[in-house]
């Protein structure tokens, strides 16, 4: 409220006089008291602040200046330990240095075409005359310059220079006598760097020459004093037969049992040199050895077996025909009907050349109706980096593609190269050639679960599922993408879209939102189909069967009678209409379905209340929400 009292008028006049006096002081160069002047351009944008700043200091602050021009191309040269980067104080295309120029940044990277960031910043040049800066690097680098103004705005980067690397060190760069022994790395001086005769006896420390430093044959008999070599100076087996004079060793020089069979030349022992009864069953070559053990011996060639019939183990270089021909261990179970024994062997893969494989199969005791053999098998293949990865296959049935008894298989393969993929595959197939099959396929990137032909993929980006997700308290939606019309029928039939699978023993919330239309006589009639044993009631809410759309309001779905009932699932419900089957009314059906012991399909069924050539329509956009509830 305006104060017209004498005191109020006096205060208002005082404030106006203070403002006039302040303006006169500014006009005549007076100071700014506890304030600042703002400078703005034609568009009203703030360009400078004179006086007291936001942080309490005073001065001139230039803000929102335009980006400066790009600097000229950097001048780069190789030096020891890196490169030098110079800026000549010029700008690209002869541009003039702006008054708010602040500095030039030096950026370097080993990648061509890099974008200057804080990670590539090496130094700044703060003088407009230009400067030179050294960049320490072991690798060739590319260099760009970037100008900034006092507002912090960056220019476009300069033309990139490079690559430039450090200059090599040559002999002329090293001063005489500058390298001392403390500057030499261990083992840096090799024999090739020592001049002949440079090392004399005075340069060799006592005990410095050990046996490892003496060249074979360097010490001759002339260098050994008589009696200097004692028995404790002889290495084991240092005295060979060539060093022993004929008949120099007599029997008194031999220890008991010192002469073993390995020391006897072939044929050197004849019958006259063998003591009576000295040869027992343990020393027979060829024939059959029974009732004794073979200890500490090697058997080469031939076949070893624990028996000739029944459960037994056979080691053989030539397994029976039908088994891959490589040395194998055959293990017979003795079970009636055994077609082939268990087999254990190793050799070259029959599929991948030069890949080693080890195979272990269980005994085969039968074939299926197609004649395919049935067994369990473990196959392990070696890796060769860069060519093929290692693989392990564990499975049942040798012919998974044709077996009519089903199979299960685990396959694991490692990557062969750095760009290759490792994977594990776990597969199970039901009986018969057309039996259901599911697979879990795992790589480093994703997991694919294929359930009877439907693939579901887990990856770093999320979960992709083919079909509905059935989880407790997680709604699953189904909606109609096109309308469905039915004419001249009163037979209930499943809607092609509004269906779902319910699991035995579970409880489901069903919410149907229907857009229905009909002609004059064939009204929309619905019912629920639920699996055997399911219990519960449904609630319906929609236009009554007498709603006919005969006037403007009812034709618009307004002022019509409705139905609000609770019914058994299979009870039919008939809804009214508007003036044409393409004009739809809205109905809701909902209920709790408690499942029995049978898993099955839920479906909304519908038909015409009376057969009519005018189609009854379940409209596009009708939808259902299924929610499996927690107990």
HELIX and SHEET records of a PDB file:
HELIX    1   1 UNK A    6  UNK A   27  1                                  22    
HELIX    2   2 UNK A   92  UNK A   94  5                                   3    
HELIX    3   3 UNK A  171  UNK A  173  5                                   3    
HELIX    4   4 UNK A  181  UNK A  183  5                                   3    
HELIX    5   5 UNK A  191  UNK A  193  5                                   3    
HELIX    6   6 UNK A  201  UNK A  203  5                                   3    
HELIX    7   7 UNK A  211  UNK A  213  5                                   3    
HELIX    8   8 UNK A  221  UNK A  223  5                                   3    
HELIX    9   9 UNK A  231  UNK A  233  5                                   3    
HELIX   10  10 UNK A  241  UNK A  243  5                                   3    
HELIX   11  11 UNK A  251  UNK A  253  5                                   3    
HELIX   12  12 UNK A  261  UNK A  263  5                                   3    
HELIX   13  13 UNK A  271  UNK A  273  5                                   3    
HELIX   14  14 UNK A  281  UNK A  283  5                                   3    
HELIX   15  15 UNK A  552  UNK A  555  1                                   4    
SHEET    1   A 3 UNK A  36  UNK A  40  0                                        
SHEET    2   A 3 UNK A  46  UNK A  52 -1                                        
SHEET    3   A 3 UNK A  58  UNK A  62 -1                                        
SHEET    1   B 3 UNK A  75  UNK A  79  0                                        
SHEET    2   B 3 UNK A  82  UNK A  87 -1                                        
SHEET    3   B 3 UNK A 131  UNK A 136 -1                                        
SHEET    1   C 4 UNK A 121  UNK A 125  0                                        
SHEET    2   C 4 UNK A 101  UNK A 109 -1                                        
SHEET    3   C 4 UNK A 141  UNK A 149 -1                                        
SHEET    4   C 4 UNK A 161  UNK A 164 -1                                        
SHEET    1   D13 UNK A 304  UNK A 305  0                                        
SHEET    2   D13 UNK A 312  UNK A 316 -1                                        
SHEET    3   D13 UNK A 328  UNK A 332 -1                                        
SHEET    4   D13 UNK A 342  UNK A 348 -1                                        
SHEET    5   D13 UNK A 356  UNK A 361 -1                                        
SHEET    6   D13 UNK A 376  UNK A 381 -1                                        
SHEET    7   D13 UNK A 391  UNK A 396 -1                                        
SHEET    8   D13 UNK A 407  UNK A 413 -1                                        
SHEET    9   D13 UNK A 423  UNK A 429 -1                                        
SHEET   10   D13 UNK A 437  UNK A 443 -1                                        
SHEET   11   D13 UNK A 446  UNK A 451 -1                                        
SHEET   12   D13 UNK A 454  UNK A 459 -1                                        
SHEET   13   D13 UNK A 462  UNK A 465 -1                                        
SHEET    1   E 6 UNK A 476  UNK A 479  0                                        
SHEET    2   E 6 UNK A 623  UNK A 629 -1                                        
SHEET    3   E 6 UNK A 507  UNK A 517 -1                                        
SHEET    4   E 6 UNK A 585  UNK A 594 -1                                        
SHEET    5   E 6 UNK A 537  UNK A 543 -1                                        
SHEET    6   E 6 UNK A 562  UNK A 568 -1                                        
SHEET    1   F 5 UNK A 476  UNK A 479  0                                        
SHEET    2   F 5 UNK A 623  UNK A 629 -1                                        
SHEET    3   F 5 UNK A 507  UNK A 517 -1                                        
SHEET    4   F 5 UNK A 616  UNK A 618 -1                                        
SHEET    5   F 5 UNK A 484  UNK A 486 -1                                        
SHEET    1   G 4 UNK A 493  UNK A 502  0                                        
SHEET    2   G 4 UNK A 600  UNK A 608 -1                                        
SHEET    3   G 4 UNK A 524  UNK A 529 -1                                        
SHEET    4   G 4 UNK A 573  UNK A 575 -1                                        
END                                                                             
